[in-house]
Structure formats: C-alpha cells, structure tokens
Amino acid sequence: MFRKLMKHEWHDTYKAMLTVNLSLILLTLIGCCILNTSVFEHRETSPVAVLIVFFYIMSLATCGIVATCYLCVRFYRNLFGKEGYLMHALPVKPAQLLHSKLIVGYAWSMLNSLLCIASVALLAFLALFQYAKANGVDGISPLLQWGGMDNARIIDLESAFEDIFGYKPLGFLLQFCILQVFSDLASLLTGYVSILLGQLVEKYKVMSAIGFYIALYLANQTICSIMITLPSLTALSKEGESFLKFYCKTMMHYAIVSQVLAGAALYLAALLLMRRKQNL
Amino acid sequence: MILECKSLAKAYSGSPALLGIDLQIGSGHIVGLLGPNGSGKTTLIKLAAGLLSPDSGTILVQGNPVGPASKSLVSYLPDHAYLDGHRKVREAIGFFHDFYTDFEPDRAYGMLEKLSIDPNQKLKALSKGTKEKVQLILAMSRRAKLYLLDEPIAGVDPAARDYILQTILSNYDESASILISTHLISDIENILDEVVFLQNGKIHTHASVDLLRQESHKSIDALFREVFQCSGN
C-alpha cells in the first residue's frame, strides 16, 4: 500500500514540480547566454547588469518559495481538504500517508535546491571566467587554464580560498549542499507540522497554520543563529589563526547540526500529530 | 453483525451531535438513515468510515475497530465532491483499483458506459450531477461488506435517480449491507429493508420498513413527516 501511495503522490506532483525545476534550468541557460554578451563588461551597462542579477536572485528565490508552498498546499488539500475524505478512507495507516508525502516532497525539494546551487555555482564560475578573460587579471588567470595546463597555479588559487574560508572551493560547495539537504527537510516539515497543528484548532485552521508556520520558522532561525554564533565566541579566544577561516569552517558544522536536530524534532512532532484521532 | 455501535457519542465544540447511539446492522440489509437536518446522520456515517473519532463509545465493522482493516471493508460515499478535479475519470478508477482489492474496474466502466460518461474526461469538466454519478459508480464498484452512502441521490435529476437506485440494488452482495442517509425518502423507501430515525443525536425509531408500514398504515415518507412535524422539527 505504501508503494502505491508513493506512486500516486509522485504522479500527482510531478507536473508542477517538473515545471518549477525546468524553469530553474531555463533560467540558468538564459544566465549563461547573458554572461556571454558584453553587458557586464562596460560601465555604461552596469545598471542593466545589476537589474539582471537582481532578477536572477529573485527568480531563484521564487522557484524555492513556489516549490515549498505547492508541497504544503497539496499536503493540506489532499489530507485535510475535501480530498481528505478519500485519503483518510483508504485502508492505510495515517503514518503511511505522512511518509509518502514527506519522501516524495523531500525528493522534489532536494532536487530544487541542488539545481539552485548548481545554477549559482555555474554562473559564478562563468562570470569569473569572463571577467578574467576580459581583464586578464593575474590572480584569476589560472582559471583560464582549468583544463590542466597549469596545475601549480590552480592549487595556488584553491589554497588562497582555503586560507580565507577554511575550505577548498569544492569542499565549501559540498558542505553547503549538505547543509541545504538537511535544511530542506526541516523547511518542508515546518510546513507540514504547522498544518497539523492548525488542525488542532476548532476554527480558522488555515490562518492558525500560517501563524504556527511563522512561529516555528522564527524558532528554527533563532536556534540556528544562536548555534552559529557559538563558534565566533571560540574564535575570538584563538590566537594566530584567521578569525574568518576558523569561523566559516566551524559555523558550517554547527549550522548542519542545528538543521539535523530541527528536522528530527519536527519529524517526531509530525508523526505524533498524524497519529492523533482524526476529525475531518 | 456488519456494523455495531455501542454508546456512541460525539460533540462539536461542546454541542452534542450524537448521544449514546446503540445500533446494530446485520448482513444483507439496506438501511435508511433518516432524520431532519442536524440530527447526526452524517456524523454517524463519518464515524463508521473513520473520518471522525468518537468522544466515547465504540464502533465495530465486522468485529474490527475503525482502522485500516475496517476501512478495507467499508465503501464510503460522502455527501459532496471529494475527488481531485484534475484527475480523469479513468485515473480515479485506477486509484480505487490500486487501493481496494475488492474494486472491480470492469463493473465501473460498464456503469460509465450505460450513463454515457466518457472515462477520459477530467472530473472538473463534469457537471455536479455527473460527478456524483461517478463517485457513486466508484463506491458501488467495490465488493465491500458495508456501503455508507451519504445523500447519494441529492444532486441528480429524477430520471437518473431510478438508475442510481437500480445500480445500488444490483451491485451489492447479499452478504453486504448498505446504510443510506437521505432526505428524499419517497424516492428510496421502496428499496429499504429497515429505517433508523435519528432525532437530536438519538435513535428515535429503528424498525423494519414493512413493520412500520403495517403498524402505521402509512408510507415511510408520510410517517417521517408526521414524526418530525409533531416534535417541532
């Protein structure tokens, strides 16, 4: 039964989520084409360039928000709207309903986030490449030889990045991907738990769910902020090591741990709320 | 017993909807659940379908407490459209076929053909009455033990009502039971074996239709009007 739930959940969500993810790919391709023009090379066209970058960042954010909103609205409508009369009458356990939606929704969220990261990384690399090509800046020129012609200088660039941020560029990207993967789970579960908490209220269930979402979001951000502030206190007492390097490296670990804990707590809450007595 | 309710009670925000219902429905019966608005008909059906939880009391479906086991025995039809409008009729049939082992797609397609409903149409493109017909077809295409039909003929034209009632009669097992809630008593009273009159969350009368007719010398429709008019409903 669980597999069938997953199959139908996938079938019912793929059109909308595929559209969002294809939009991201299209956006990245458009970005690549724009980077190949001269819009970023001249001082006169800089307002246009700023607008393009602004539009790109807004579009990325919109894709993420649309994907999360869609998955949360579907969770609400499918389980607690009129379709809930069908879903809750199925011969399955409530936890199976939650798990099918969580696994499929999480898979889509992860894909969405990884595409966002890939898009930013690709465009950043291309921008750097174009800049170096146009200006011939010595510090960036090794990028032009990324094909392997001058490995010694590439190592220099990586070392410089590591000296500042405590990670090599690819290591930083990997750590950021891990953080995003866990924060996606926490984010999706924040929406689900808010909806489930909203169901405990007699009236204004949707408004209550939105209120619970804001409260949970703020709580998660506050705890995460406190946790990533902790390494800075340790860094201040360290001598001889770059503050930024130590802070960036440790902060990332604390941020990942905070999102893992938030995800686990929200998952248990969702499971508990789904198992409570049903009242449609 | 197919359905067994003991001291069943349910309240909404402190207002009682059902008060200590004791009800037993055996196999092979078509039971009319009748009562004025707010008497607790839909609440009773939703409790048996597992969409509501009782405040006190128990419900058993063929000896099973409400849960996945009881839900596999119950075919439930709500009083409103509940299917995703973006689905095609064919997809809705596929969905039922996937989750209910007793669902018979051939029967569903046969009934759709008789009612000239295109299975490739999206549900949102259908009229309200046609949607109700599709939902009834889905519910009656199962070989369930208990059919819970909440207002199955309320939204359809009188000509289609006869077909729907015929569909109900010809599509259930002798060993199964049907609980139908409706206000259109005159339309369905000929197919009923028993009636349950609900009033203010309590069972006013539970008797066989033949016995009630014999004793009162009235139709069930006339008796209903008399009972609930006298009580001020």
Interface residues (C-beta under 8 A of the other chain):
Chain A: M1 K4 K7 H8 D12 N78 K82 E83 G84 Y85 L86 H88 A89 L90 P91 V92 K93 E202 K277 Q278 N279 L280
Chain B: S13 K46 A49 G50 L51 L52 S53 G67 P68 A69 K71 S72 V74 Y76 P78 H80 A81 Y82 L83 D84 F95 D98 F99 Y100
